[in-house]
Amino acid sequence: VTEIINACDAGREGELIFRNTMRWIGGKKPTRRLWLQSMTADSIRAGFEHLRSEQEMRPLADAARSRAESDWLVGINATRALTSFNSRGGGFQMTAAGRVQTPTLAILAGREEKIRGFKPRPYFEVHAEFGVEAGSYRGRWFDENFKKDGDEDARAERIWGRERAAEIEQKCKGKIGVVSEEKKPSTQLSPLLYDLTTLQREANNRFGLHARRTLQLAQALYEKHKVLTYPRTDSRYLPEDNLAQVRKVMATFNDPTLARHAKKALNSDWVKPTKRVFNNAKVSDHHAIIPTGASPARLDEFERKIFDMVARRTIAVFYPAAQFEVTTRITRVGGEPFKTDGKIIVDPGWLAVYGKEAGGEDDQAIVPVAPNESARVLAVEIKENETKPPARFTEATLLSAMEGAGKLVEDEELREAMRERGLGTPATRSQIIEGLIHDGYIERKGKELIVTAKGLSLITLLRNLHTDVLCTPEMTGEWESRLKQMAHGKLDRRHFMEDIRDLTREIVENVRNFRGETIEGEYATIDAKCPNCGGGPIKEDYKTFRCLNCDWLMWKTMASRQFEPEEVHELLAKGRVGPLQGFRSKMGRPFEAVVKLGAEKKPLFDFGENGLDAEQKIDTEKHEALGLCPVCHKGQVYVLDRSCACENAIATPKTCNFRISKNILHREIPKEQVQKLITTGKTDLLHKFISKKGRAFSAYLKLENGKVGFQFEEKKAKPKKKIAAPKAAAA
């Protein structure tokens, strides 16, 4: 062997894998780089004919190593410093922080703070119905001279005083209006091909799929079914030599609808080498996600949905732009203007792939008005409303925010430009979200992602310790931009790492040297009576909830779990709360428990009459064995007081994780069903589980990869509905 060829992924992380492997094996041979952006035979041959030298790859290797080292330096040192700070009062309070995770949390915390501090403002709108020869139409009053002037709530149609709204109403009742109208053509280009982030975002919007679940489905479609290309990509373009391959793929669809649309694109000669699709300059490690041409047989429901999304997008991107006619009608009554908007599809273009057509139900048509025709005011109505707080993030909107380093960017071209400064990569963003959930900083409620008390406390702490550089998404995006400069040979690795080390020292020193007596922040007041003096109020601070009328207090953290203000309110009002999840024993094992106020008016765990704690020992004479553990295949599964667990999950040291609660979502699980689960991998269909929203449902319990999850009963297929077209930027 005279040299080694690096054929890892053509990108920063692929380079890091190769360099780390060479370092681990002590490789000394000369190396050259095979750089492939396409897997066609011609591209592979060309890659071997133009292997890159070690010197050419040095900048990319420097960027790869710097990314790994900076993540490790900032993450481990910030986590140790903050954990030490929060554990000063006793106990161990793990406080994880990181270069990407913490700014992502800050995005969510910033939104939560806006929601909590929001004060609604009442406003009014005036709506009118107008009659003309062809029928009637509705219009809404608006201010033609509208300016925001720094008021975030201001809109052209909003009126802040009822008197002004009533004045407009009286002015217009029973009067005649003068109509002016403008019609303009409008076009809408098809969306670009999918990268992983846009696929995750749209799957979350359309089907409620979590980002991690979408990645799992796309990975299965790539690895198991071979019907999609590599999914962990940040590119929305294809290599320029892929035109012939795409034409082949377009001819392979089995689904009649997909086949019809694909055939039309091919027969119309729309599949051309356009830069919106084929662009080498915008292909990095991997190209956009498209079908491979393999037959999509034996896909489950959600795999088929993801495949259908990718297939339709691949076809639609070659279709012409959709053509619209946009109508803006102004009806003036006594000098007061009312606006009516209409929009009809003239030519659906790419929207036809999503079931849209000219003259269809999606048109927003308004009745025509003849030239110089007046409009009679048939009715006037004042509508009262109030401003709404900003919406909480969903995974879809958070992925957009991470992609734009905290800025929710809707415009596709602008979003492309912001990618250079994004938080994380398409392949890691779902892991970051799951990591925040695992660490207890955020939680899912339906589609929403909600910051927990623990998450808000971390951001509050960082601000007080003057280490809020960790909270700045733009700063992390700037680091990512500098890494990309390094990869192109425009930035020296040594200078970058010096800045990272300086930042790390600053974070640790700020935490170590903090001498303030309090951590300032926005804290809650609990509307409940003090259990000690019967008075109050109960006020939250950084570490406690305390009565301002006496010396009673309770710590905010118990067994590594932080209480929410709402949970404390229930505890004080009812004397107990729960069962609550997220507690951890001294051995680090998670458990759930009811918390009650004890004789000394302090919170205590209530494990029921049996007094089971998180560290219960197995008594082979007392506890019944159900069978061999399905995970470690060594220990027996025993029936304990609140769970069934493998003996090796209780032992010290712990060598297995298998445990199943005897009560799941308010439904008792009989030992016979646990026995069936560990022997066959699945229970019978069990009824009367209660979801977090209080709804009853039925499901099987299924063992998969050592974990117990739900498998839902297959439902009969419903008639197919039209598929909603995704939004796209105007041309």
C-alpha positions in Angstrom: 0.0 0.0 0.0 1.6 3.2 -1.1 -1.2 5.7 -0.3 -4.7 5.8 1.3 -7.7 7.4 -0.5 -10.2 9.2 1.7 -13.7 8.3 0.3 -15.7 9.5 3.3 -18.6 11.9 2.8 -17.6 15.0 0.8 -17.9 17.5 3.6 -16.6 18.7 6.9 -17.9 15.8 9.1 -16.7 13.2 6.6 -13.3 14.7 6.7 -13.3 14.6 10.5 -14.2 10.9 10.5 -11.3 10.1 8.2 -8.8 12.2 10.1 -9.8 10.7 13.5 -9.6 7.2 12.1 -6.1 7.8 10.7 -5.0 9.3 14.0 -6.4 6.3 15.9 -4.7 3.7 13.8 -1.5 5.7 13.6 -1.6 5.9 9.8 1.5 7.5 8.2 0.8 6.8 4.5 0.3 9.7 2.1 -3.4 10.4 1.5 -5.5 11.8 -1.3 -9.2 12.8 -1.3 -12.0 11.4 -3.5 -14.6 14.1 -3.6 -17.9 13.0 -4.9 -21.1 15.1 -5.1 -22.9 12.6 -7.3 -22.9 8.8 -7.4 -23.3 8.4 -11.2 -20.6 6.2 -12.9 -19.3 9.2 -14.8 -19.0 11.3 -11.7 -17.1 8.5 -9.8 -14.7 8.1 -12.7 -14.1 11.8 -12.8 -13.5 11.9 -9.1 -10.8 9.2 -9.3 -9.2 11.1 -12.2 -9.0 14.3 -10.1 -8.1 13.2 -6.6 -7.4 16.1 -4.2 -4.1 16.5 -2.4 -3.6 16.6 1.4 -2.7 20.2 1.1 -5.9 21.1 -0.6 -7.9 19.4 2.1 -6.1 21.0 5.0 -8.5 23.9 5.5 -11.5 21.6 5.6 -9.8 19.3 8.1 -8.9 22.3 10.3 -12.6 23.5 10.3 -13.8 19.9 11.1 -11.4 19.6 14.0 -12.1 23.1 15.3 -15.9 22.4 15.3 -15.4 19.3 17.3 -13.0 20.8 19.8 -15.0 24.0 20.3 -18.2 22.1 21.0 -16.3 20.0 23.5 -14.5 22.9 25.2 -17.5 25.1 25.6 -19.9 22.3 26.4 -18.0 20.5 29.1 -16.6 23.6 30.8 -19.9 25.5 30.8 -21.8 22.4 32.1 -19.3 21.8 34.9 -19.2 25.4 36.0 -23.0 25.8 36.0 -23.6 22.4 37.7 -21.1 23.4 40.4 -22.9 26.8 40.9 -26.3 25.3 41.1 -25.1 22.6 43.5 -23.6 25.0 46.0 -26.6 24.8 48.4 -26.4 21.0 48.5 -27.3 18.1 46.3 -26.3 17.6 42.7 -28.1 19.7 40.1 -26.9 18.8 36.7 -27.0 21.9 34.5 -26.1 21.1 30.9 -25.1 23.8 28.5 -23.6 23.9 25.0 -22.6 25.9 22.0 -25.8 25.0 20.1 -28.2 23.6 22.6 -28.3 26.7 24.9 -28.9 29.3 22.2 -31.7 27.1 20.9 -33.2 27.0 24.4 -32.8 30.8 24.5 -34.9 31.2 21.3 -37.7 29.2 23.1 -37.2 31.1 26.4 -37.4 34.5 24.7 -40.7 33.5 23.1 -42.1 32.2 26.5 -41.1 35.4 28.2 -43.0 37.4 25.6 -46.1 35.3 26.1 -46.0 35.5 29.9 -45.5 39.3 29.8 -48.1 39.9 27.1 -51.0 42.2 27.9 -53.9 42.0 25.4 -55.2 45.3 23.8 -58.8 45.6 22.6 -59.3 46.7 19.0 -62.2 47.1 16.6 -62.7 46.3 12.9 -65.5 47.6 10.7 -66.9 45.2 8.1 -69.5 46.1 5.4 -71.5 44.1 2.9 -72.0 45.8 -0.5 -74.7 45.0 -3.1 -74.1 45.3 -6.9 -76.0 44.0 -10.0 -74.1 40.7 -10.0 -74.6 40.0 -6.3 -72.9 41.0 -3.0 -69.4 41.1 -1.6 -67.8 42.0 1.7 -65.1 44.6 2.5 -63.1 45.7 5.5 -62.3 49.2 6.5 -58.6 50.2 6.4 -56.4 53.2 7.0 -54.9 54.3 3.7 -52.3 56.4 5.5 -51.3 53.6 7.8 -47.8 53.6 9.4 -46.6 51.2 12.2 -44.5 53.9 14.0 -42.9 51.3 16.2 -46.2 49.7 17.4 -46.0 45.9 16.9 -49.7 45.5 17.2 -50.7 48.1 14.7 -52.4 47.0 11.5 -54.1 49.0 8.8 -57.5 47.6 9.6 -57.3 47.9 13.4 -59.1 50.7 15.2 -58.1 51.3 18.8 -61.2 53.3 19.9 -64.8 52.2 19.8 -65.9 55.8 19.2 -64.0 56.0 15.9 -65.4 52.6 14.8 -69.0 53.8 15.7 -68.3 57.0 13.7 -67.4 55.0 10.6 -70.5 52.7 11.1 -72.9 55.7 11.3 -71.2 57.4 8.3 -71.7 54.4 6.0 -75.1 52.9 7.0 -77.5 52.9 4.0 -75.1 54.9 1.8 -73.8 54.4 -1.7 -70.1 53.6 -2.4 -67.8 54.4 -5.3 -65.9 51.3 -6.5 -62.4 51.2 -8.0 -60.6 48.0 -8.9 -57.2 46.9 -9.9 -56.4 43.5 -11.4 -52.8 42.2 -11.6 -51.3 39.0 -12.8 -49.2 37.1 -10.2 -46.9 34.1 -10.5 -45.7 31.6 -7.9 -42.7 29.4 -8.4 -42.6 25.8 -7.2 -40.8 25.2 -3.9 -37.2 24.0 -4.1 -36.3 20.4 -3.6 -36.2 19.1 0.0 -33.3 19.1 2.3 -33.7 17.4 5.7 -34.8 20.6 7.6 -37.5 21.6 5.1 -38.8 18.0 5.0 -39.0 17.9 8.8 -40.7 21.2 8.9 -43.4 20.4 6.4 -44.0 16.9 7.9 -44.5 18.5 11.3 -46.9 21.1 9.8 -48.9 18.5 7.7 -48.8 15.4 9.8 -47.6 16.5 13.3 -44.5 14.3 13.0 -41.6 15.2 15.3 -38.3 16.1 13.6 -36.7 13.0 15.0 -39.5 10.8 13.7 -39.3 12.3 10.2 -35.5 11.6 10.2 -36.2 8.0 11.2 -38.7 7.6 8.4 -36.5 9.2 5.8 -33.6 7.1 7.0 -35.7 3.9 6.6 -36.8 4.9 3.1 -33.1 5.3 2.3 -31.5 2.4 4.1 -34.2 -0.3 4.3 -36.4 0.4 1.3 -33.8 2.1 -1.0 -36.5 4.4 -2.4 -35.0 7.8 -1.4 -31.5 9.3 -1.6 -29.4 10.1 1.5 -31.6 12.2 3.8 -29.1 14.0 6.1 -28.4 16.7 3.7 -28.4 20.5 3.8 -28.6 21.0 0.1 -31.8 21.7 -2.0 -30.0 21.2 -5.3 -28.7 18.4 -7.5 -25.4 17.9 -9.2 -25.4 19.2 -12.8 -24.6 15.7 -14.2 -27.8 14.2 -12.6 -30.2 15.3 -15.4 -30.2 11.9 -17.1 -30.7 10.1 -13.8 -33.6 12.3 -12.8 -35.3 11.7 -16.2 -35.0 7.9 -15.5 -36.5 8.4 -12.0 -39.4 10.4 -13.4 -40.3 7.4 -15.6 -40.5 4.9 -12.7 -43.4 6.0 -10.6 -46.0 3.3 -10.0 -48.7 5.5 -8.4 -51.1 6.5 -11.2 -51.3 10.2 -10.1 -47.6 10.6 -9.7 -47.0 8.8 -13.0 -49.4 11.0 -14.8 -47.8 14.2 -13.6 -44.3 12.9 -14.2 -45.1 11.8 -17.7 -46.5 15.3 -18.5 -43.3 16.9 -17.3 -41.2 14.6 -19.5 -43.4 14.9 -22.6 -43.5 18.7 -22.3 -39.7 18.8 -22.1 -39.9 20.6 -18.7 -37.1 18.4 -17.2 -34.2 20.7 -18.1 -30.8 21.7 -16.6 -32.2 24.7 -14.8 -30.1 26.3 -12.0 -33.1 26.2 -9.6 -32.6 22.4 -9.6 -29.1 21.5 -11.0 -26.4 23.6 -9.4 -22.9 22.2 -8.4 -22.1 25.4 -6.4 -25.0 24.7 -4.0 -24.3 21.0 -3.5 -22.2 20.2 -0.4 -21.7 16.8 1.2 -24.9 15.4 -0.3 -27.5 16.6 -2.8 -31.2 17.3 -2.3 -33.5 14.4 -1.3 -35.2 12.8 -4.3 -36.6 9.3 -5.2 -34.1 6.7 -6.4 -36.4 5.0 -8.9 -36.8 1.8 -6.8 -40.3 0.6 -6.3 -41.9 1.8 -3.0 -43.4 -1.5 -1.9 -44.3 -2.5 1.6 -44.2 1.0 3.1 -46.2 1.7 6.2 -48.6 4.7 6.5 -46.1 7.4 7.4 -43.3 6.1 5.2 -45.7 6.4 2.3 -46.6 9.9 3.3 -42.9 11.0 3.4 -42.2 9.3 0.1 -45.2 11.0 -1.5 -44.0 14.4 -0.2 -40.6 13.9 -1.8 -41.9 12.4 -5.0 -44.4 15.2 -5.6 -41.8 17.9 -4.8 -39.4 16.2 -7.3 -42.0 16.3 -10.0 -43.4 19.8 -9.1 -40.0 21.5 -9.2 -39.9 21.1 -13.0 -43.4 22.4 -13.7 -44.0 26.0 -14.8 -45.0 28.7 -12.2 -48.6 28.9 -11.1 -50.4 31.9 -12.7 -53.0 33.9 -10.7 -55.2 36.9 -11.2 -55.2 39.1 -8.1 -58.0 41.6 -7.6 -57.8 44.5 -5.2 -61.2 46.4 -4.9 -61.6 49.6 -2.9 -65.1 50.7 -2.1 -65.3 54.3 -0.7 -68.3 55.3 1.3 -68.4 58.9 2.6 -64.6 59.1 2.2 -64.1 55.9 4.2 -62.3 53.1 2.3 -63.1 49.4 2.4 -60.8 46.8 0.9 -61.9 43.5 -0.8 -59.3 41.0 -2.0 -59.8 38.3 -4.6 -57.4 35.7 -6.1 -58.1 33.1 -8.8 -56.0 30.5 -10.4 -55.5 31.2 -14.1 -53.1 28.3 -14.8 -52.2 26.0 -11.9 -48.8 25.1 -13.2 -46.9 23.1 -10.5 -50.0 23.3 -8.2 -51.6 20.7 -10.5 -49.2 18.1 -8.9 -51.0 18.9 -5.6 -54.5 18.6 -7.0 -55.2 22.3 -7.6 -57.0 23.5 -10.8 -58.3 26.7 -12.4 -61.8 27.5 -11.2 -61.5 25.1 -8.3 -62.7 25.4 -4.7 -59.5 27.2 -3.7 -60.2 30.3 -5.8 -61.1 33.4 -3.8 -63.4 34.9 -6.4 -65.4 38.1 -5.8 -68.6 39.1 -7.8 -67.8 41.3 -10.8 -68.6 45.0 -10.9 -69.5 46.8 -14.1 -67.5 49.9 -15.1 -68.7 53.0 -13.2 -71.2 50.8 -11.2 -71.9 52.0 -7.6 -72.3 49.7 -4.6 -75.1 49.9 -2.0 -74.2 49.4 1.6 -76.4 46.5 2.7 -75.0 46.1 6.2 -72.2 47.5 8.5 -70.8 45.5 11.4 -68.3 46.4 14.2 -66.2 43.5 15.3 -64.5 43.6 18.6 -61.3 41.6 19.2 -58.1 41.8 21.2 -54.4 41.3 20.3 -53.0 37.8 20.7 -49.7 36.8 22.3 -47.1 35.4 19.9 -47.6 31.7 19.2 -45.4 29.1 21.0 -42.9 27.4 18.8 -43.7 24.1 17.1 -40.9 21.9 15.8 -41.6 23.3 12.3 -41.1 26.9 13.4 -38.2 26.1 15.7 -36.4 24.3 12.9 -36.9 27.5 10.8 -35.6 29.6 13.6 -32.5 27.4 14.1 -31.9 27.5 10.3 -31.9 31.3 10.4 -30.0 31.6 13.7 -33.1 32.8 15.6 -34.7 34.7 12.8 -38.0 33.2 11.5 -37.3 33.7 7.8 -40.2 32.8 5.5 -38.7 34.0 2.2 -36.9 31.0 0.5 -34.1 33.0 -1.1 -33.3 34.9 2.1 -33.5 31.7 4.1 -30.9 30.2 1.7 -28.6 33.2 2.5 -29.0 32.7 6.3 -27.9 29.1 6.2 -24.3 30.2 6.6 -25.1 31.3 10.1 -27.6 28.6 11.3 -27.8 26.7 14.5 -26.7 23.1 14.1 -27.0 21.2 10.9 -30.0 19.4 9.3 -28.7 16.1 10.7 -28.2 17.4 14.2 -31.2 19.8 14.8 -33.7 17.0 15.7 -31.0 15.7 18.2 -30.7 19.1 19.7 -34.5 19.4 20.3 -34.6 15.9 21.8 -31.6 16.7 24.0 -33.4 19.7 25.4 -36.4 17.5 26.1 -34.3 14.8 27.7 -32.5 17.4 29.9 -35.9 18.7 31.2 -35.4 22.2 29.6 -38.5 21.9 27.3 -41.5 19.6 26.9 -43.9 18.8 24.2 -47.6 19.6 24.6 -49.4 18.6 21.4 -47.5 20.4 18.6 -46.2 23.1 20.9 -42.7 23.1 22.5 -42.9 24.7 26.0 -40.0 25.9 28.1 -40.0 24.4 31.6 -39.2 26.2 34.8 -35.7 24.6 34.6 -35.2 25.9 31.1 -36.2 29.5 32.1 -34.0 29.3 35.2 -30.9 28.4 33.1 -31.4 31.4 30.8 -32.0 33.7 33.8 -28.9 32.4 35.5 -26.7 32.9 32.4 -27.9 36.5 32.1 -27.1 37.2 35.8 -23.7 35.6 35.5 -22.9 37.8 32.4 -22.4 34.6 30.4 -25.4 35.3 28.1 -23.1 35.0 25.1 -24.2 31.3 25.4 -27.8 32.6 24.9 -27.1 34.4 21.6 -28.2 32.5 18.5 -26.6 35.1 16.3 -23.2 34.6 18.0 -23.4 30.8 17.5 -24.4 31.4 13.9 -21.3 33.7 13.6 -19.1 30.9 14.8 -20.5 28.6 12.2 -19.9 31.2 9.5 -16.2 31.5 10.7 -15.9 27.7 10.5 -17.0 27.9 6.9 -14.5 30.6 6.2 -11.8 28.4 7.6 -13.0 25.5 5.4 -12.4 27.8 2.4 -8.9 28.8 3.6 -9.9 32.4 4.6 -9.4 32.0 8.4 -6.6 30.6 10.5 -7.5 27.7 12.8 -5.2 29.0 15.6 -7.0 32.4 15.8 -10.4 30.7 15.9 -9.4 28.3 18.7 -7.8 31.1 20.7 -11.1 33.0 20.6 -13.0 29.8 21.7 -10.5 29.3 24.6 -10.9 32.9 25.6 -14.7 32.6 25.6 -14.5 29.4 27.6 -12.3 31.0 30.3 -14.6 34.0 30.4 -17.7 31.8 31.0 -16.0 29.8 33.8 -14.5 32.9 35.5 -17.9 34.7 35.4 -19.6 31.7 37.1 -16.7 31.2 39.6 -16.5 34.9 40.6 -20.2 35.7 40.9 -20.8 37.2 44.3 -24.3 38.5 44.0 -26.8 37.6 46.8 -29.7 37.1 44.4 -30.3 36.0 40.8 -32.6 38.7 39.3 -35.4 37.6 37.0 -39.1 37.5 36.2 -40.5 35.3 38.9 -44.0 34.1 39.7 -46.3 34.9 42.6 -48.3 31.9 43.7 -52.0 32.6 44.4 -52.3 30.1 47.3 -52.3 30.2 51.1 -49.1 29.5 53.0 -49.3 26.0 54.6 -47.5 27.4 57.7 -49.2 30.7 58.5 -52.2 30.6 56.3 -51.2 33.9 54.8 -49.0 34.8 52.0 -48.2 35.7 49.3 -45.9 32.9 48.1 -43.1 34.4 45.9 -40.7 32.5 43.6 -37.0 33.3 43.5 -34.1 31.6 41.8 -33.9 28.6 44.2 -37.1 28.6 46.3 -40.8 29.4 46.7 -41.1 31.3 50.0 -43.9 33.0 52.0 -43.4 36.7 52.4 -45.4 36.7 55.6 -43.4 34.0 57.6 -40.2 32.0 57.2 -41.8 29.0 55.3 -40.1 28.0 52.1 -39.7 25.0 49.8 -36.8 24.3 47.4 -37.6 24.6 43.7 -35.7 21.4 42.9 -36.4 18.0 44.4 -34.6 14.8 43.3 -33.0 16.7 40.3 -36.5 17.9 39.1 -37.6 21.5 39.2 -41.2 22.3 40.1 -43.3 24.5 37.8 -45.3 27.3 39.5 -48.5 25.7 38.5 -47.5 22.5 40.3 -46.6 24.4 43.5 -50.0 26.1 43.3 -51.7 22.7 43.2 -49.5 21.3 46.0 -50.4 24.2 48.3 -54.1 24.3 47.4 -54.7 20.5 47.6 -51.8 19.2 49.7 -50.5 17.0 46.9 -49.7 17.0 43.3 -48.9 14.3 40.7 -47.8 11.8 39.9 -45.0 13.8 38.4 -42.3 12.4 36.1 -38.7 13.4 35.7 -37.4 12.7 39.2 -34.0 10.9 39.6 -32.8 8.8 42.4 -29.4 9.0 44.0 -28.3 6.3 41.6 -29.4 8.4 38.7 -32.5 6.3 37.9 -35.6 8.1 36.7 -38.9 7.7 38.6 -42.3 9.3 39.0 -44.1 10.0 42.2 -46.8 11.9 43.9 -45.5 14.8 46.0 -47.4 15.8 49.2 -47.0 18.2 52.1 -45.7 16.4 55.1 -46.4 17.0 58.8 -43.8 19.8 58.8 -45.5 21.4 55.8 -42.6 20.5 53.5 -42.9 18.5 50.2 -42.3 14.7 50.5 -42.6 11.8 48.1 -45.7 9.7 48.5 -45.2 6.3 46.9 -48.5 4.9 48.3 -49.2 2.4 51.1 -46.4 0.1 50.3 -43.8 2.8 50.8 -41.9 1.8 47.7 -38.9 4.1 47.0 -36.9 4.5 43.8 -34.3 2.0 45.1 -36.5 -1.0 46.1 -34.6 -4.3 46.5 -35.9 -7.6 45.1 -37.0 -10.2 47.6 -37.2 -13.5 45.6 -39.6 -15.0 48.2 -41.9 -12.0 48.2 -41.7 -10.9 44.6 -43.1 -13.0 41.7 -40.9 -13.8 38.7 -42.6 -13.4 35.3 -39.9 -14.8 33.1 -36.6 -14.0 31.4 -35.8 -10.4 30.7 -36.3 -9.6 27.0 -33.5 -7.0 27.0 -30.5 -8.5 28.7 -31.7 -12.2 28.4 -29.9 -12.9 31.7 -32.0 -11.7 34.6 -35.6 -12.5 35.7 -38.4 -9.9 35.5 -40.0 -9.5 38.9 -43.3 -7.9 40.0 -42.5 -5.0 42.3 -44.9 -2.7 44.1 -45.2 -0.1 41.3 -43.4 -1.7 38.4 -42.2 -4.9 36.8 -38.4 -4.8 36.4 -35.4 -6.9 35.5 -33.4 -7.9 38.5 -30.3 -6.5 36.7 -32.0 -3.1 36.5 -32.2 -3.0 40.3 -28.8 -4.5 41.0 -25.6 -2.6 41.8 -24.0 -2.1 39.4 -26.9 -1.7 37.1 -26.5 -3.8 33.9 -29.9 -3.6 32.4 -32.6 -0.9 31.9 -35.8 -2.9 31.5 -38.6 -1.7 33.7 -42.3 -1.2 33.0 -44.7 0.7 35.2 -47.7 -1.1 36.5 -49.8 2.0 35.8 -49.4 3.7 32.4 -51.4 6.7 31.5 -53.9 6.0 34.3 -54.4 2.4 33.1 -53.4 -0.5 35.3 -51.3 -3.1 33.4 -52.1 -6.6 34.7 -49.1 -8.9 35.3 -50.5 -11.4 32.8 -50.1 -8.7 30.1 -46.6 -7.9 31.2 -45.8 -11.6 31.0 -47.2 -11.7 27.5 -45.1 -8.6 26.6 -41.8 -10.1 27.7 -42.4 -13.4 26.1 -44.1 -12.4 22.7 -43.0 -8.7 22.5 -46.6 -7.5 22.5 -49.7 -7.3 24.7 -53.3 -7.8 23.8 -55.2 -4.6 22.8 -55.6 -2.6 26.0 -58.4 0.0 26.5 -58.9 3.1 28.6 -55.5 4.7 28.5 -55.9 8.4 29.2 -53.8 10.9 27.1 -52.3 14.1 28.3 -55.3 15.9 26.9 -57.7 13.7 28.9 -58.9 11.6 26.0 -59.3 7.8 26.3 -57.7 5.6 23.8 -56.8 1.9 23.1 -53.4 0.5 22.1 -51.1 -2.5 22.2 -48.0 -2.2 24.3 -45.1 -3.3 22.1 -41.4 -4.0 23.0 -39.0 -2.5 20.4 -35.3 -2.0 20.8 -35.6 -2.7 24.5 -38.2 0.0 25.1 -42.0 -0.2 25.7 -44.1 1.8 23.4 -47.6 2.0 22.0 -48.9 0.3 18.8 -52.2 1.6 17.7 -55.0 -0.4 16.1 -55.1 -0.1 12.3 -58.0 2.0 11.1 -59.9 1.5 8.0 -58.7 3.7 5.2 -60.7 6.9 4.6 -61.5 8.3 1.2 -58.5 10.2 -0.2 -58.7 14.0 0.1 -56.9 16.6 -2.0 -53.3 17.1 -1.0 -52.6 20.6 0.3 -49.9 22.4 -1.7 -47.1 23.8 0.4 -46.4 27.5 0.4 -43.8 28.9 -1.9 -42.1 32.2 -2.6 -43.6 34.5 -5.2 -41.5 34.9 -8.3 
